[in-house]
Amino acid sequence: MLMTAELSLYPFDEDYIPPIKAFIDFLNAVPGLCVETHATCTIISGEDQLVFDTLRDALRWSRERGKVVLVSKMLPGYTPPGQ
C-alpha cells in the first residue's frame, strides 16, 4: 500500500536550521522514497513499510543529534500529485 507522511521537525536548539537541513538530507538519501520539501514541512511517500521504517530510522538518527519534536500526519493510500 502506498503511504504519504507530512513531517515537521522542531529541534530544541537555538540554531535550528542546520538540524532541519540535515534531517531533510537524511530523508533524501533513502532509496525509493519520494521527498518534497516545503517551507513548513517535508512530505515523504512510498510503500508503507518503507515510510514507516524511514520514520523509525529518522527519529533514532535525529535523537542521537539532540532533542527534537517530530510532528507527522499519515495519509494511507495517497500519493501527492506529480509522483
C-alpha positions in Angstrom: 0.0 0.0 0.0 1.2 3.5 -0.8 1.7 5.8 2.2 2.4 9.6 2.4 3.6 11.3 5.6 3.8 15.0 6.2 6.6 15.8 8.6 7.6 18.8 10.6 10.8 18.7 12.7 11.3 21.0 15.7 14.8 20.8 17.1 15.3 22.1 20.7 18.2 24.2 19.5 18.6 28.0 19.0 20.4 27.2 15.8 17.5 25.1 14.4 18.2 25.4 10.6 21.2 23.0 10.4 19.4 20.1 12.2 16.4 20.5 9.9 18.5 20.6 6.8 20.4 17.5 8.0 17.1 15.8 8.6 15.9 16.5 5.1 19.3 15.3 3.7 18.8 12.1 5.7 15.4 11.6 4.1 16.7 12.4 0.6 19.3 9.6 0.9 16.7 6.9 1.4 16.4 4.8 -1.9 12.9 4.5 -3.2 11.5 7.3 -1.1 9.9 10.4 -2.7 10.7 13.6 -0.8 9.1 17.0 -1.3 10.4 19.9 0.9 8.1 22.9 1.6 8.5 26.0 3.9 6.9 24.3 6.9 7.0 20.6 6.3 8.5 17.8 4.3 6.3 15.2 2.6 7.6 11.7 2.1 5.8 9.0 0.1 6.4 5.4 -0.9 5.4 1.9 0.0 4.0 1.9 3.6 6.8 -0.3 5.1 9.5 2.0 3.6 7.7 5.1 5.0 7.4 3.5 8.5 10.9 2.2 8.5 12.2 5.6 7.4 10.3 7.4 10.2 11.7 5.0 12.8 15.3 5.4 11.5 14.9 9.2 11.1 13.7 9.5 14.7 16.6 7.5 16.0 19.0 9.4 13.8 17.6 12.8 15.0 17.6 11.8 18.6 21.2 11.0 18.5 21.9 14.6 17.5 19.8 16.3 20.1 16.3 16.8 21.4 13.6 17.2 18.8 9.9 17.0 18.3 8.7 15.4 15.1 5.1 16.0 14.1 3.7 13.7 11.4 0.4 13.2 9.6 -0.1 9.9 7.9 -2.1 9.6 4.7 -2.6 5.9 3.8 -3.1 5.2 0.1 -2.3 8.7 -1.0 0.3 9.8 -3.5 0.9 13.5 -4.0 0.2 14.9 -7.4 3.2 14.7 -9.7 4.6 11.5 -8.2 
